[in-house]
Amino acid sequence: MEEEPLKNVVQLALKKHKVFSQSRTKFLLRSMMASMFIGFGVIVAFKTGNYFYLANSPFAYPMAAFTFGAAIILIAYGGGDLFTGNTFYFTYAALQKQLTWKTVLKMWLVSYIGNILGACVFASLILGTGLYKESSVNSFLLNLVSHKMHIPTSELFFRGILCNWLVCMAFFIPMALKGDGPKLFTMVLFVFCFFISGYEHSVANMCTFAIALVLDHPGTISVEGVVHNLVPVTLGNILGGTLMMGAFYNYLNKEAIEPGG
């Protein structure tokens, strides 16, 4: 059932590897671009959700989850390179003997660093706009960031696993669909599911935390809180992409798809 989409996964991984081999700078910039696309989604989500949050409406989080779907569309069609998706693509390509694990680790590292740098750049741009100066605008974002920085480590880890499993599916399932309409609907739906479920996405958190830190924020938001969240979430995201997606689909289809086929 998954043969053709999995062939597309290998092809996509090899295209990314080609960019990486030709220019580490371009690969880094594509990674930065991906997290800035995520940043656009963060801004839209929390600006929208804030209107409902101030009115004590139960629709604050659902509306934020729905509008955050803009981020995945930008990444899918804008050409960004997201670390979390790469954990799936590169793992599967390595298990299919198309990439070496040493190369996979290098590309993961560069994409992760690029995602962090992109988040920081985007936060600086948002600070320059002055759009989040007032507490009436940033209260929803700051409240959620403060909460994320105080979730127990083990819970963050498991939320990270489930998150990237679902997000990778958001990119994988549309590969089997025809037409942009069904693909867009599926991607936005799956991103809504991860957001509304309360799972943790390392790159989305990078962007959200970076924005919160450049604003006038309470003491409950700190660099230590960022580390407390990102370390277990990143590890969970890696496991979700490598084991639940890459290794799992490789095992299920190892007789159906020959390496290089």
C-alpha positions in Angstrom: 0.0 0.0 0.0 2.8 2.4 0.9 5.3 1.5 -1.8 4.9 4.6 -4.0 4.9 7.1 -1.2 7.9 5.4 0.3 9.8 5.7 -3.0 8.9 9.4 -2.9 10.4 9.6 0.6 13.7 8.1 -0.6 13.8 10.5 -3.6 13.1 13.5 -1.3 15.8 12.4 1.1 18.3 12.1 -1.8 17.3 15.6 -3.1 17.9 17.0 0.3 21.3 15.2 0.4 22.2 16.6 -3.0 21.6 20.2 -1.7 23.6 19.3 1.5 26.5 17.9 -0.6 26.6 20.8 -3.0 26.3 23.6 -0.3 26.1 23.3 3.4 25.2 27.0 3.5 22.2 26.5 1.2 21.0 23.6 3.3 21.4 25.7 6.4 19.5 28.6 4.9 16.7 26.2 3.8 16.5 25.0 7.4 16.3 28.6 8.7 13.6 29.3 6.2 11.5 26.3 7.5 11.5 27.6 11.1 10.6 31.1 9.9 7.7 29.6 8.0 6.7 28.0 11.3 7.1 31.4 12.9 4.5 32.8 10.6 2.2 30.0 11.7 2.9 30.8 15.3 2.0 34.5 14.9 -1.2 33.7 13.0 -2.2 31.1 15.6 -1.6 33.1 18.7 -3.0 36.4 17.3 -6.2 34.6 16.3 -6.4 32.6 19.5 -5.8 35.7 21.7 -9.1 37.3 20.7 -10.9 34.3 22.1 -8.5 33.9 25.0 -9.3 37.5 26.2 -13.0 36.7 26.0 -12.5 33.5 28.1 -13.8 31.6 25.1 -13.2 27.8 24.9 -12.5 28.4 21.2 -9.1 30.0 21.9 -7.0 26.8 21.5 -9.1 25.3 18.7 -8.8 28.5 16.6 -5.1 28.6 17.2 -4.7 25.0 16.2 -6.7 25.6 13.0 -4.8 28.7 11.9 -1.4 27.1 12.7 -2.0 24.9 9.6 -0.7 27.8 7.5 2.8 26.8 8.6 2.8 23.4 7.1 1.5 24.7 3.8 4.4 27.2 3.7 6.9 24.5 4.4 5.4 22.0 1.9 5.2 24.4 -1.0 7.8 27.0 0.0 10.8 24.6 0.2 11.8 24.8 3.8 13.9 22.0 5.5 12.4 20.9 8.8 14.5 18.9 11.2 11.5 16.9 12.5 10.5 15.7 9.0 14.1 14.9 8.2 14.2 12.4 11.1 11.8 10.3 9.0 13.1 10.9 5.5 16.8 10.3 6.3 16.1 7.3 8.6 14.1 5.5 5.9 16.7 6.4 3.2 19.5 5.1 5.5 17.6 1.8 6.2 17.2 1.5 2.4 21.0 1.8 2.1 20.7 5.1 0.2 22.4 7.2 2.8 25.0 6.4 5.5 24.2 7.0 9.1 27.2 9.3 9.4 25.7 11.5 6.7 22.2 11.3 8.3 23.6 12.6 11.6 25.4 15.5 9.9 22.3 16.6 8.1 20.1 16.3 11.2 22.6 18.5 13.1 22.7 21.2 10.4 19.0 21.3 9.9 18.4 21.5 13.7 20.9 24.4 14.0 19.4 26.1 11.0 15.9 25.8 12.6 17.2 27.4 15.8 18.8 30.2 13.9 15.7 30.8 11.8 13.6 31.0 15.0 15.9 33.6 16.4 15.9 35.7 13.3 12.1 35.6 13.0 11.7 36.5 16.7 14.0 39.6 16.0 11.8 40.6 13.1 8.7 40.3 15.1 10.2 42.4 17.9 10.9 45.1 15.3 7.3 45.2 14.2 6.0 46.1 17.7 3.0 43.9 17.1 3.4 42.1 20.4 4.2 45.0 22.7 0.8 45.2 24.5 -0.3 42.6 27.0 -3.7 42.6 25.4 -2.0 41.0 22.4 0.6 38.7 23.9 -1.2 37.3 26.9 -2.3 34.0 25.3 1.2 33.3 23.9 3.0 34.1 27.1 0.6 32.0 29.2 1.1 29.0 27.0 4.9 29.3 26.8 5.0 29.6 30.6 3.0 26.4 30.9 5.2 24.5 28.3 8.3 25.4 30.3 7.0 23.7 33.5 5.7 20.4 32.1 7.5 17.4 33.6 10.4 16.0 31.5 8.9 12.6 31.0 5.6 14.0 29.8 7.4 16.3 27.3 9.3 13.3 25.9 6.2 11.2 25.2 4.4 14.2 23.8 7.3 14.7 21.5 7.1 11.1 20.2 3.4 11.4 19.4 3.8 14.8 17.9 6.4 14.0 15.3 4.7 10.7 14.5 1.6 12.7 13.6 3.5 15.5 11.8 5.5 13.1 9.7 2.2 11.4 8.7 1.0 14.9 7.7 3.7 15.0 5.1 3.7 11.3 4.2 0.0 10.6 3.6 -0.4 13.4 1.0 2.3 11.7 -1.1 -0.3 9.1 -2.0 -3.0 11.7 -2.9 -3.8 13.3 -6.2 -4.4 17.1 -6.5 -3.4 20.0 -4.3 -6.9 20.2 -2.6 -6.8 16.8 -0.9 -3.1 17.2 0.0 -3.7 20.6 1.6 -6.8 19.4 3.5 -4.9 16.4 4.9 -1.9 18.4 6.0 -3.9 21.0 7.7 -6.1 18.4 9.4 -3.1 16.5 10.8 -1.4 19.6 12.1 -4.7 20.6 13.7 -4.7 17.2 15.4 -1.2 17.5 16.8 -1.8 21.1 18.0 -5.2 20.5 19.6 -4.0 17.3 21.3 -1.3 19.2 23.2 1.7 17.3 21.7 5.1 19.0 21.6 7.0 20.0 18.4 10.6 21.1 18.9 10.8 23.5 16.0 7.4 25.1 16.7 8.5 25.5 20.3 11.8 27.1 19.2 9.9 29.8 17.4 7.3 30.3 20.1 9.9 30.5 22.8 12.2 32.8 20.8 9.3 35.2 20.3 8.3 35.1 24.0 11.9 35.7 25.1 12.3 38.9 23.1 9.0 40.3 24.5 8.5 41.7 28.0 7.9 38.4 29.7 7.3 37.1 33.2 10.0 35.3 35.3 8.3 32.0 34.6 9.7 32.2 31.1 13.5 31.7 30.9 16.3 30.2 28.9 16.5 27.4 31.4 12.8 26.7 30.7 13.7 26.5 27.0 16.3 23.9 27.6 14.0 22.0 30.0 11.4 21.8 27.2 13.5 21.4 24.1 15.8 18.6 25.2 13.2 15.9 26.0 10.9 17.2 23.2 13.7 16.9 20.6 14.6 13.4 21.8 10.9 12.4 21.6 10.6 14.0 18.1 13.6 12.0 17.0 12.1 8.7 18.3 8.8 9.5 16.7 10.3 10.1 13.3 13.0 7.4 13.3 11.2 4.5 15.1 7.5 5.1 14.6 7.9 6.2 11.0 11.2 5.3 9.4 12.0 1.9 11.0 8.3 0.9 11.2 7.6 1.5 7.5 10.9 -0.1 6.5 10.0 -3.2 8.4 6.4 -3.4 7.0 7.7 -2.9 3.4 11.1 -4.5 3.4 10.1 -7.3 1.0 7.9 -5.0 -1.1 10.6 -2.4 -1.9 14.1 -3.3 -2.9 16.8 -0.8 -1.9 17.3 1.6 -4.7 14.0 0.6 -6.3 
